[in-house]
């Protein structure tokens, strides 16, 4: 197909009935190969998922595992969009020039080595010209190309719908307990032993407290957080329980979806009681970066001024300056986190949110005790209280 014909297809205006109909009809009239439209963002027959939106759009959220090949980068999209409001035709010419140049580089860098049976699924914001521009050219090469109907918006609607449906498909077992009892540590151990674990803090990249932001990390957007949860739940077996850590409705800045949070509240929970000495050890193990960045630690503790007087904060700062880490952790636990936890449990119990709870006294969090005794206790608890959902 002559280069000019491909470029002319890229400049065609989509019709009102469907963003792709005009493109595809024009191609069919000349007996050209065209992309196949699909409403399924998780198409199993696709070799690869390609997101052609800008890096900023991709960073906010995307189909898990998608490759970002923006046909317009962030600056180019702004440039074309700004010109569009002044001169529609000039904007389309500029857009075509930028898009074809970017696609040409992708052909060399990403597609020359692909085998004939390579079959990508391509999407943009709403399944319009950006996805069609790359899709048509790859289809002309001879690949079997799919374009997602409705683009990212279709994917996002699928995530919201699936989260609601999947949340009600499982029975959850909730690990609870005061800060530092090792809930996340034990969830990872359970996962290593083949149990189904929904890692909320891992998806949120946050430990759920004022000190909880992961070192060197930023939290995902709400949409990306929900994408991660949907991806995890979709892989689980409904005939088996799903372990999850007790959380408030928010993990850092992201919100647990309402239907999932309701299921967690209704679930049977196992409350762990661990000696203070082991809680201190766990916290120092989980937050090593704070002992290395004292300025940042003081900044975070300063956010507790609305709960504690300056005299208390000054005492904590003194402990930090003198590297008295065990004393610092014990003081923060006994004077802030433990009272806050007790208040939360009391309130949720009175409001009827906590109904089924079992307590477990843990004598040690030593590795051999966890592996040989504690995990067996957790699994026994799970088998005792878990009742599969009847089909």
ZAMARGU-4260 file (C-alpha; in steps of 0.2 Angstrom, whole numbers, plus 5000, padded with zeros to 4 digits):
<rodrens>
0) 5000/5000/5000 | 5008/5017/4995 | 5013/5028/5009 | 5001/5042/5004 | 4986/5030/5005
5) 4991/5026/5023 | 4993/5044/5028 | 4976/5048/5020 | 4968/5035/5031 | 4975/5043/5046
10) 4967/5059/5041 | 4950/5053/5039 | 4937/5060/5051 | 4927/5047/5061 | 4908/5047/5059
15) 4896/5051/5073 | 4888/5034/5073 | 4905/5025/5078 | 4922/5032/5080 | 4929/5018/5069
20) 4915/5014/5057 | 4921/5027/5044 | 4939/5021/5045 | 4935/5003/5043 | 4922/5005/5029
25) 4934/5015/5019 | 4947/5002/5021 | 4935/4988/5016 | 4930/4997/5000 | 4948/4995/4994
30) 4950/4977/5001 | 4963/4983/5014 | 4967/4973/5030 | 4959/4982/5045 | 4959/4980/5064
35) 4946/4969/5072 | 4935/4979/5085 | 4933/4970/5102 | 4924/4975/5118 | 4935/4964/5128
40) 4950/4973/5137 | 4957/4956/5143 | 4956/4947/5126 | 4966/4931/5129 | 4970/4928/5111
45) 4980/4945/5110 | 4999/4943/5110 | 5001/4959/5119 | 4991/4975/5125 | 4997/4991/5118
50) 4992/5008/5126 | 4995/5022/5114 | 4989/5036/5126 | 5002/5049/5133 | 5014/5044/5147
55) 5004/5054/5159 | 4988/5045/5155 | 4997/5029/5156 | 5004/5033/5173 | 4987/5037/5180
60) 4980/5019/5176 | 4981/5006/5162 | 4977/4988/5158 | 4989/4978/5169 | 5004/4972/5158
65) 5001/4985/5144 | 5015/4992/5134 | 5015/5011/5132 | 5018/5016/5115 | 5011/5034/5114
70) 5007/5040/5096 | 5008/5058/5104 | 5018/5061/5119 | 5012/5073/5133 | 5019/5089/5125
75) 5014/5084/5107 | 4996/5081/5113 | 4995/5098/5121 | 5003/5106/5106 | 4990/5098/5094
80) 4976/5102/5106 | 4980/5120/5108 | 4981/5122/5089 | 4965/5113/5087 | 4955/5127/5095
85) 4963/5139/5083 | 4964/5130/5067 | 4956/5113/5065 | 4964/5108/5049 | 4981/5114/5054
90) 4980/5104/5070 | 4975/5088/5060 | 4990/5090/5048 | 5002/5093/5063 | 4994/5078/5072
95) 4996/5067/5057 | 5015/5072/5055 | 5019/5069/5073 | 5009/5052/5074 | 5016/5045/5058
100) 5034/5050/5064 | 5031/5041/5081 | 5024/5026/5073 | 5038/5024/5061 | 5050/5024/5076
105) 5040/5010/5084 | 5040/5000/5068 | 5059/5000/5069 | 5061/4997/5087 | 5046/4986/5092
110) 5038/4977/5077 | 5052/4973/5065 | 5056/4957/5075 | 5038/4952/5078 | 5032/4935/5070
115) 5018/4934/5058 | 5006/4927/5071 | 5009/4942/5082 | 4992/4949/5087 | 4991/4965/5098
120) 4976/4973/5106 | 4978/4992/5105 | 4968/5005/5115 | 4968/5024/5117 | 4956/5035/5128
125) 4940/5031/5119 | 4944/5019/5105 | 4946/5033/5092 | 4960/5039/5080 | 4975/5036/5091
130) 4972/5018/5092 | 4966/5017/5074 | 4982/5026/5068 | 4993/5012/5074 | 4981/4998/5072
135) 4978/5001/5053 | 4997/5002/5049 | 5000/4986/5059 | 4985/4977/5051 | 4992/4983/5034
140) 5009/4975/5038 | 4999/4959/5040 | 4997/4957/5059 | 4980/4952/5066 | 4976/4967/5076
145) 4963/4971/5088 | 4957/4988/5094 | 4947/4990/5110 | 4930/4997/5107 | 4928/5013/5118
150) 4946/5012/5123 | 4952/5015/5141 | 4934/5020/5146 | 4928/5002/5142 | 4942/4995/5152
155) 4938/5007/5167 | 4920/5002/5166 | 4924/4984/5166 | 4935/4986/5182 | 4922/4995/5192
160) 4909/4982/5187 | 4920/4967/5190 | 4926/4974/5207 | 4908/4974/5213 | 4904/4957/5206
165) 4921/4949/5212 | 4920/4956/5230 | 4904/4946/5233 | 4910/4930/5225 | 4923/4927/5239
170) 4923/4923/5258 | 4937/4933/5267 | 4947/4929/5282 | 4953/4945/5290 | 4970/4946/5301
175) 4968/4960/5313 | 4978/4967/5328 | 4988/4982/5334 | 5002/4990/5324 | 5017/4979/5323
180) 5009/4962/5327 | 5015/4956/5310 | 4999/4955/5299 | 5008/4959/5283 | 5022/4948/5287
185) 5010/4933/5290 | 5000/4937/5275 | 5016/4935/5264 | 5020/4919/5273 | 5002/4912/5270
190) 5005/4917/5252 | 5021/4908/5251 | 5012/4892/5257 | 4999/4893/5243 | 4985/4903/5252
195) 4975/4916/5242 | 4980/4933/5249 | 4973/4950/5244 | 4988/4962/5248 | 4979/4979/5250
200) 4995/4988/5257 | 5005/4981/5243 | 4993/4987/5230 | 4992/5004/5239 | 5011/5005/5242
205) 5007/5011/5259 | 5006/5003/5276 | 4991/5012/5282 | 4998/5023/5295 | 5005/5040/5296
210) 5022/5032/5294 | 5016/5020/5281 | 5021/5027/5264 | 5034/5015/5257 | 5052/5022/5256
215) 5055/5030/5239 | 5038/5027/5233 | 5022/5037/5228 | 5005/5030/5230 | 4996/5024/5214
220) 4980/5034/5208 | 4963/5028/5214 | 4960/5020/5197 | 4977/5011/5197 | 4974/5004/5214
225) 4957/4997/5209 | 4965/4990/5193 | 4977/4981/5204 | 4964/4974/5216 | 4953/4968/5201
230) 4968/4959/5193 | 4971/4950/5210 | 4953/4945/5213 | 4951/4939/5195 | 4965/4926/5198
235) 4957/4919/5214 | 4947/4903/5216 | 4930/4907/5223 | 4930/4889/5232 | 4944/4894/5243
240) 4945/4908/5256 | 4955/4925/5253 | 4966/4931/5267 | 4966/4950/5269 | 4973/4962/5282
245) 4961/4973/5293 | 4961/4991/5286 | 4951/5007/5288 | 4942/5012/5273 | 4957/5021/5266
250) 4975/5015/5264 | 4985/5031/5264 | 4976/5042/5251 | 4967/5028/5241 | 4950/5021/5246
255) 4945/5003/5247 | 4930/5000/5235 | 4914/5001/5245 | 4908/4983/5240 | 4925/4975/5245
260) 4926/4985/5261 | 4908/4979/5266 | 4913/4961/5263 | 4929/4963/5274 | 4918/4971/5288
265) 4907/4956/5288 | 4921/4943/5287 | 4927/4933/5302 | 4942/4940/5309 | 4957/4933/5319
270) 4964/4946/5331 | 4983/4943/5335 | 4990/4947/5352 | 5009/4948/5351 | 5021/4953/5365
275) 5028/4971/5364 | 5046/4966/5362 | 5041/4957/5346 | 5031/4971/5340 | 5046/4983/5342
280) 5057/4971/5332 | 5044/4970/5318 | 5042/4989/5316 | 5061/4992/5316 | 5063/4978/5303
285) 5048/4985/5292 | 5053/5003/5293 | 5072/5004/5292 | 5072/5019/5281 | 5066/5030/5296
290) 5081/5026/5306 | 5092/5032/5292 | 5082/5048/5288 | 5079/5057/5305 | 5073/5073/5297
295) 5059/5064/5287 | 5054/5054/5303 | 5052/5070/5313 | 5042/5078/5299 | 5030/5064/5299
300) 5028/5063/5318 | 5025/5082/5317 | 5009/5078/5309 | 5003/5071/5326 | 5002/5088/5334
305) 4983/5087/5333 | 4984/5072/5344 | 4998/5076/5356 | 5006/5091/5364 | 5023/5098/5359
310) 5031/5091/5374 | 5027/5074/5369 | 5034/5077/5351 | 5050/5085/5359 | 5052/5069/5369
315) 5051/5058/5353 | 5063/5070/5344 | 5075/5068/5358 | 5074/5049/5357 | 5077/5050/5338
320) 5092/5062/5341 | 5100/5049/5353 | 5096/5034/5342 | 5085/5026/5356 | 5075/5017/5343
325) 5067/5004/5354 | 5061/5017/5367 | 5054/5028/5353 | 5044/5014/5345 | 5037/5008/5362
330) 5032/5026/5366 | 5023/5029/5350 | 5014/5012/5351 | 5008/5014/5369 | 5004/5032/5368
335) 4997/5034/5350 | 4994/5018/5340 | 4987/5007/5353 | 4974/5019/5360 | 4969/5023/5343
340) 4966/5005/5339 | 4956/5002/5355 | 4945/5017/5351 | 4942/5010/5333 | 4938/4993/5338
345) 4926/4999/5352 | 4917/5011/5340 | 4916/4997/5326 | 4909/4984/5339 | 4896/4996/5345
350) 4891/5000/5328 | 4889/4982/5323 | 4903/4981/5310 | 4913/4968/5320 | 4903/4953/5323
355) 4914/4937/5322 | 4931/4938/5330 | 4943/4926/5337 | 4958/4930/5347 | 4975/4922/5346
360) 4989/4924/5358 | 5006/4923/5349 | 5021/4920/5360 | 5034/4923/5347 | 5037/4929/5330
365) 5053/4920/5328 | 5055/4912/5311 | 5055/4894/5317 | 5040/4897/5328 | 5030/4905/5313
370) 5035/4891/5301 | 5032/4877/5313 | 5018/4883/5324 | 5009/4899/5320 | 5006/4896/5301
375) 4997/4879/5306 | 4987/4889/5319 | 4981/4901/5305 | 4977/4887/5293 | 4967/4878/5306
380) 4958/4894/5310 | 4954/4896/5292 | 4948/4878/5289 | 4937/4879/5305 | 4928/4896/5301
385) 4928/4895/5282 | 4912/4889/5273 | 4913/4888/5254 | 4900/4898/5245 | 4887/4886/5238
390) 4885/4886/5219
</rodrens>
